[in-house]
Amino acid sequence: MPVQEGFAQRLLPVLEELVAGYGTPFHIYDARGITETHRAMTAAFGEEPFRQHFAVKALPNPAVLSLLLAEGSGLDCASPVELELAARLGARGEDVVFTSNNTASWEYDLALKAGALITFDDRTIFDRADPLPETVAFRVSPHGLAAGSALMGDAAHTKFGVPAGELADAYRAARHRGATRFGIHGMICANELDVTRAARAAVDVIELGAAVAAQAGITLDYVNIGGGLGIPYRPGEAPLDFTEFARAVLDARRRCFPAGPAPRILMECGRYVTGPHGVLVTRVINRARKGREIVGVDASMSALMRPGFYGAYHHVSLPFATGRPEGTFDVVGALCENMDKFAVDRTLPEPRDGDLLLVHDTGAHGHAMGFTYNGRLRPAELLLTADGDITEIRRAEEFADYVATARWQPEPILRAASAHTAQKAGNPR
Ligand SMILES: *Cc1c(COP(=O)(O)O)cnc(C)c1O
């Protein structure tokens, strides 16, 4: 979608001065937009017990995570490295939810030691876990009761969660192992922009939680309805009405838990919080006609994988080229991969060498999914602070980063087979 109005008003007047001194490409994020979105989410739940835990994987930059922690957000981690990052930023205990899958025992132990709220993705990990965490939660598989056929299709191929029909048994097993506090986790949508479908999916987890709690004879402390809320990437799409979403969730909570303490609501949104508040700033460096009108920019999909990898739509604009005649263009990077295109068949004002070209909505699953293939290294990340300063919150990678993990003079970690057997032969047993 077009750059958020406030972000555009804050960024565009200083952008040319910024790039003149700093160069391109880089991602830049709008601190004010991020905190406003987080606050609006919290406000939509009013006085009801609710906490949003930002999905670290969406934008794992310490400056942005600190900003969110200062707002009272928690963090959602799924790996030991994310847990360590959360700890370094001062996130403690239940500030962190740990929602991993295919989890190794040592990873579970780290989350346990951190005091995180742990979700068990399946019985295998649960059965191996010892000791149990103070609160035991299971993730329910996408089960398609709620959100229509696309998600029903997902259900058959999922690697996530415990099938809904096996949940009650899982909680009984936890009770028999002495667990006294319980939660449930369900994330049944991905980039869902339709509030009715998103709410239906969340309500489904709440209803299921109530049913399973009754069957297993447990009380739920919390229902974590996951992330997966969408943002309007395409112009003309309307943003999801979070207030309506929250109202549906709270209604379901009241209806399903009429007596006694109702579980608190947790969320793990990533994209919804930061996605619209970032842009990738690039410069046009080449124009060519190869059957198609090609616009080459100075970033490649190593800085933003979504368009090339999934064919995801990211809006593109040339903020300083208004008034020029329009044409249809492919906007491409420099990887030796034909999929390295930010936009295909896109109507744009005639781009010229040196123009600034913005790729929109890169605030989530953007830089974080970057890579270094072809030696096209990840660009910098900048932050437009609430005060209007622009700070560098991650520098661009350089050659030294590219080779930082390489061993220039490798030492054997296993000797050649001949030497090995010779050694063994001389060692009778
Ligand atoms: C990826 C992920 C999220 C965040 O997803 P968004 O689409 O960014 O909201 C939250 N929870 C879990 C378990 C995830 O895997």
Ligand as a Chemical Component Dictionary entry (heavy atoms), coordinates in Angstrom:
data_LIG
# 
_chem_comp.id                   LIG 
_chem_comp.type                 NON-POLYMER 
_chem_comp.pdbx_formal_charge   0 
_chem_comp.three_letter_code    LIG 
# 
loop_
_chem_comp_atom.comp_id 
_chem_comp_atom.atom_id 
_chem_comp_atom.alt_atom_id 
_chem_comp_atom.type_symbol 
_chem_comp_atom.charge 
_chem_comp_atom.model_Cartn_x 
_chem_comp_atom.model_Cartn_y 
_chem_comp_atom.model_Cartn_z 
_chem_comp_atom.pdbx_ordinal 
LIG C1 C1 C 0 5.693 -16.435 12.401 1  
LIG C2 C2 C 0 4.937 -16.615 13.643 2  
LIG C3 C3 C 0 4.283 -15.539 14.248 3  
LIG C4 C4 C 0 4.220 -14.172 13.613 4  
LIG O1 O1 O 0 3.568 -14.216 12.405 5  
LIG P1 P1 P 0 3.084 -12.832 11.718 6  
LIG O2 O2 O 0 2.489 -13.289 10.450 7  
LIG O3 O3 O 0 4.294 -12.004 11.532 8  
LIG O4 O4 O 0 2.101 -12.223 12.657 9  
LIG C5 C5 C 0 3.678 -15.743 15.454 10 
LIG N1 N1 N 0 3.680 -16.964 16.054 11 
LIG C6 C6 C 0 4.280 -18.023 15.504 12 
LIG C7 C7 C 0 4.264 -19.319 16.213 13 
LIG C8 C8 C 0 4.924 -17.896 14.284 14 
LIG O5 O5 O 0 5.509 -18.961 13.735 15 
# 
loop_
_chem_comp_bond.comp_id 
_chem_comp_bond.atom_id_1 
_chem_comp_bond.atom_id_2 
_chem_comp_bond.value_order 
_chem_comp_bond.pdbx_ordinal 
LIG C1 C2 SING 1  
LIG C2 C3 SING 2  
LIG C2 C8 DOUB 3  
LIG C3 C4 SING 4  
LIG C3 C5 DOUB 5  
LIG C4 O1 SING 6  
LIG O1 P1 SING 7  
LIG P1 O2 DOUB 8  
LIG P1 O3 SING 9  
LIG P1 O4 SING 10 
LIG C5 N1 SING 11 
LIG N1 C6 DOUB 12 
LIG C6 C7 SING 13 
LIG C6 C8 SING 14 
LIG C8 O5 SING 15 
# 
